[in-house]
Amino acid sequence: MSKRLITILNYSFFLSLGLFLVWWQLRNMTPAEKLEFDNALNSADFRLIIPVTIMSLLSHISRSMRWKLLMEPLGYRPRLINVFSVTMIGYLANAAVPRLGELLKCTFLARYEKLKVNRLVGTIIVERSFDLVCYLVFIGITILLQVELIGNYLIKKIRFYSLERIYAMILQFVIIVVSIYVIYKLAKWLAATFPNSKFFVWMNGFLKGIAEGFYTIKNLKKRKAFLFHTIFIWSMYLGQIYVGFKGMDGTSGLPIYAAFSVLTLATLSMIVTPGGIGSFPIFVMQTLILYGIHAPLGKAFGWMMWGVSTGIILIVGLLALLTIQLFNRNTDRSDLA
């Protein structure tokens, strides 16, 4: 089979995969939700989509740079364009199947940068654990800023919608970490007991790589840069919502405190449904009601922000799928294996 034909087949496959993920993300919208989404777009000031898009892309780039920092203790220095591309591909995959993107982006980056998948998985576990802690801190800040208005309401919403989910996520994380540790110890013993078994030796090495990736946070050298990127990422998330307020007449006067509340509940909606589809505008609507915004307008704003955020992920994620091979066509980075 010619090299040109293989390239064409690869591009066709990734284009089909990307289009399928786009369709999968949008297929669950009901006719009523599609109508609400159209109405929201018709009432929006599209000029503000530009700064919102810029802030969104900056947050994704910063997240990519932060992930690179976690790889440095492993001796990995992948190109930023590759890290950013696989990050967007991961978001695109998560729109269809939650958490699929985490594994997919590790697989893609390992392929194009000649890295170890298991070590990258370890860094992802660290990153997601840190994100959960940051979210809990952000919830605390939101409550402290508006104790009387949002405190009790937010606590009730978290309890009603996802307390069990949060407990399940924490329990799931603990089970995964404990299981990896137990299996690693077992695999290490089996590899020592049966040194001629290729499977046990391979399993021991694979789990050891995950553990090495997990412990990168302990050996992280650029901790201030890691913290800076974390603050910057959440600032960009917050800025997108605050600037988005200016895109509709009824929400243009909302204070920055309202953006804190919306971001807290909007993040929660991503836990409730994949990509926040359906739940995102409802959570935003119920939050904005506390600030005197009528339900239809609040829901329209939610649909507008969901549409912009989802559109960026779908478009940039699809472009990343199509271009990542082009960026790495003549690149040999086997020295980083």
C-alpha positions in Angstrom: 0.0 0.0 0.0 1.5 3.4 -1.0 2.4 6.0 1.6 0.0 8.5 -0.1 -2.9 6.1 0.2 -2.1 5.5 3.8 -2.1 9.2 4.5 -5.4 9.7 2.7 -7.0 6.8 4.7 -5.6 8.3 8.0 -7.1 11.7 7.2 -10.4 10.1 6.2 -10.6 8.1 9.4 -9.9 11.1 11.7 -12.3 13.3 9.7 -15.0 10.7 10.1 -14.2 10.2 13.8 -14.4 14.0 14.4 -17.7 14.4 12.5 -19.1 11.4 14.5 -18.2 13.1 17.8 -19.8 16.3 16.7 -23.0 14.5 15.7 -22.9 12.5 19.0 -22.6 15.7 21.0 -25.6 17.4 19.3 -27.9 14.4 18.8 -29.3 14.5 22.3 -30.8 18.0 21.9 -34.6 17.9 21.9 -36.6 20.0 19.4 -37.5 22.4 22.3 -33.8 22.7 23.3 -32.8 23.4 19.7 -35.4 26.1 19.5 -34.2 27.7 22.7 -30.7 27.5 21.4 -31.6 29.3 18.2 -33.4 32.0 20.1 -30.4 32.5 22.4 -28.1 32.9 19.4 -30.5 35.4 17.7 -30.5 37.7 20.7 -26.8 37.7 21.3 -24.1 40.3 20.5 -21.8 38.2 18.4 -19.0 40.7 18.6 -18.3 39.5 22.2 -17.8 35.9 20.9 -14.4 37.0 19.8 -13.0 37.9 23.3 -14.8 34.9 24.8 -13.2 32.6 22.2 -9.8 34.1 22.8 -10.1 33.6 26.5 -11.3 30.0 26.0 -8.4 29.2 23.7 -5.9 30.8 26.2 -7.3 28.6 29.0 -6.8 25.5 26.8 -3.2 26.6 25.9 -2.4 27.3 29.5 -3.8 23.9 30.5 -1.5 22.3 27.9 1.5 24.2 29.3 0.6 23.1 32.8 0.4 19.5 31.6 3.9 19.9 30.1 5.2 21.0 33.5 4.0 17.7 35.0 5.9 15.8 32.3 9.3 17.5 32.9 10.2 15.4 36.0 9.9 12.4 33.6 12.4 13.9 31.2 9.6 14.5 28.6 9.6 17.8 26.7 6.9 17.4 24.0 6.2 20.2 21.6 3.4 22.5 22.8 1.5 22.2 19.5 1.2 18.5 20.1 0.2 18.8 23.7 -2.4 21.4 22.8 -3.7 19.3 19.9 -4.2 16.2 22.0 -5.8 18.3 24.7 -8.5 19.5 22.3 -8.9 16.0 20.9 -9.5 14.8 24.4 -12.2 17.4 25.0 -13.8 16.4 21.7 -13.8 12.7 22.8 -15.2 13.6 26.2 -18.2 15.2 24.5 -19.2 11.7 23.4 -17.9 9.4 26.1 -16.9 10.9 29.5 -13.3 10.3 30.4 -12.5 8.7 27.1 -10.6 11.9 26.2 -8.1 11.4 29.0 -7.0 8.0 27.7 -7.2 9.2 24.1 -5.0 12.2 24.5 -2.3 10.1 26.3 -2.4 7.6 23.5 -2.1 10.3 20.8 0.7 12.2 22.6 2.6 9.0 23.2 2.3 8.1 19.5 3.5 11.4 18.1 6.1 12.2 20.7 7.4 8.6 21.3 6.5 8.7 25.0 5.2 6.1 27.4 1.4 5.9 27.7 1.4 4.6 31.2 3.5 7.5 32.5 1.3 10.0 30.8 -1.8 8.4 32.5 -0.1 8.9 35.8 0.3 12.7 35.1 -3.4 12.8 34.1 -4.4 11.3 37.5 -2.4 14.0 39.2 -3.9 16.8 37.1 -7.5 15.7 37.6 -7.0 15.3 41.3 -5.6 18.8 41.5 -8.5 20.1 39.4 -11.0 18.6 41.9 -9.2 20.3 44.8 -9.3 23.6 42.9 -13.0 23.3 42.2 -13.7 22.7 45.9 -11.6 25.8 46.7 -13.5 27.8 44.1 -16.8 26.7 45.6 -15.6 27.9 49.0 -14.6 31.3 47.6 -17.9 31.7 45.9 -19.8 31.0 49.1 -17.6 33.4 51.1 -18.1 36.2 48.7 -21.9 35.9 48.8 -22.8 34.0 51.9 -26.3 35.4 52.3 -27.3 35.2 48.6 -25.6 32.1 47.2 -24.3 30.1 50.2 -27.3 28.1 51.2 -28.6 27.8 47.7 -25.4 26.5 46.3 -25.0 23.9 49.1 -28.6 22.7 48.5 -27.9 22.4 44.7 -24.7 20.5 45.2 -26.5 18.1 47.6 -29.5 17.7 45.5 -27.9 17.2 42.1 -24.6 15.6 42.7 -23.7 14.9 46.3 -23.9 11.2 45.5 -22.0 11.8 42.3 -19.2 13.7 44.1 -19.0 10.9 46.7 -18.9 8.4 43.9 -16.1 10.3 42.1 -14.0 10.5 45.3 -14.7 6.8 46.0 -13.9 5.9 42.4 -10.6 7.8 42.6 -9.6 6.2 45.9 -10.5 2.7 44.5 -8.5 3.4 41.3 -5.4 4.5 43.3 -5.6 1.7 45.8 -6.3 -0.8 43.1 -3.3 0.4 41.1 -1.1 0.2 44.2 -2.3 -3.4 45.1 -2.0 -4.6 41.5 1.4 -3.0 41.2 2.6 -4.8 44.3 1.1 -8.1 43.1 2.6 -7.6 39.6 6.0 -6.9 41.2 5.8 -10.1 43.2 4.7 -12.1 40.2 7.4 -10.7 38.1 10.0 -11.6 40.7 8.5 -15.1 41.2 8.1 -15.8 37.5 11.0 -13.9 35.9 10.6 -15.8 32.6 7.0 -14.7 32.2 6.9 -11.8 29.7 3.3 -10.9 30.6 4.0 -10.4 34.4 7.2 -8.5 33.6 5.3 -6.3 31.2 2.5 -5.6 33.6 5.0 -4.7 36.4 6.7 -2.3 34.1 3.4 -0.7 32.9 2.1 -0.1 36.4 5.5 1.2 37.5 5.2 3.7 34.7 1.8 4.9 36.0 3.3 5.3 39.5 6.2 7.3 38.1 3.8 9.6 36.3 1.7 10.0 39.5 4.7 11.0 41.6 5.7 13.8 39.2 3.9 16.3 41.5 6.4 15.4 44.2 9.3 16.1 41.9 7.8 19.1 40.2 10.4 21.9 39.8 8.4 24.8 38.4 5.7 24.9 41.1 5.2 28.6 40.8 4.6 28.3 37.1 2.2 25.4 37.8 0.2 27.5 40.3 0.2 30.5 37.9 -1.3 28.4 35.1 -3.9 27.0 37.5 -5.0 30.5 38.6 -4.8 31.8 35.0 -7.1 28.9 33.7 -9.8 29.6 36.3 -9.5 33.4 35.6 -10.1 32.8 31.9 -13.1 30.6 32.8 -14.5 33.4 35.0 -13.7 36.0 32.4 -15.6 34.2 29.7 -18.8 34.3 31.7 -18.4 37.9 32.8 -17.7 39.1 29.3 -20.6 36.9 28.1 -22.9 38.8 30.4 -22.3 41.9 28.2 -23.6 40.0 25.2 -27.2 40.2 26.2 -29.1 43.3 27.3 -30.8 41.7 30.3 -27.5 40.3 31.8 -25.1 43.2 30.9 -25.4 44.7 34.4 -24.6 41.6 36.4 -21.6 41.9 38.8 -18.5 39.7 38.8 -19.9 37.9 41.8 -22.6 36.5 39.6 -20.0 35.1 37.3 -18.5 33.2 40.2 -21.8 31.6 40.9 -22.5 30.7 37.3 -19.1 29.2 36.9 -19.5 27.1 40.0 -22.9 25.7 38.9 -21.8 25.4 35.2 -18.9 23.3 36.2 -21.3 21.1 38.2 -23.5 20.7 35.2 -20.5 19.1 33.4 -20.6 16.3 36.0 -24.3 15.8 35.6 -24.4 15.2 31.9 -21.6 14.7 29.3 -20.5 18.1 28.0 -23.2 19.8 30.1 -25.8 19.3 27.3 -29.3 20.1 28.6 -28.1 20.6 32.2 -25.8 23.6 31.5 -28.5 26.1 30.6 -30.8 24.9 33.4 -28.1 25.3 36.0 -27.3 28.8 34.7 -30.9 29.8 34.6 -31.6 28.8 38.2 -28.4 30.6 39.3 -29.3 33.8 37.5 -32.8 33.9 38.9 -31.1 34.7 42.3 -29.9 37.9 40.7 -33.3 39.0 39.4 -32.9 37.6 35.9 -36.1 36.1 34.4 -36.0 32.4 33.7 -36.3 32.6 29.9 -33.4 35.1 29.6 -31.3 33.2 32.1 -31.8 30.0 30.1 -31.1 31.8 26.8 -27.8 33.0 28.3 -27.0 29.5 29.4 -27.6 28.2 25.9 -25.5 30.9 24.4 -22.5 30.2 26.6 -22.9 26.4 26.1 -23.0 26.9 22.4 -19.8 29.0 22.3 -17.9 26.7 24.6 -19.1 23.6 22.8 -18.5 25.1 19.4 -14.9 25.9 20.2 -14.3 22.4 21.4 -15.9 20.8 18.4 -14.3 23.0 15.8 -10.8 23.2 17.3 -10.9 19.5 18.3 -11.8 18.5 14.8 -9.1 20.7 13.3 -6.6 19.2 15.8 -7.6 15.7 14.6 -7.0 16.7 11.0 -3.7 18.6 11.5 -1.8 16.7 14.1 -0.5 14.3 11.5 0.6 17.2 9.3 2.5 18.8 12.2 4.3 15.5 12.8 4.8 14.3 9.3 8.5 14.7 9.1 9.3 14.8 12.9 11.5 12.2 14.6 11.4 12.6 18.3 12.5 9.1 19.3 15.1 10.5 21.6 12.4 11.2 24.2 11.2 7.6 24.4 
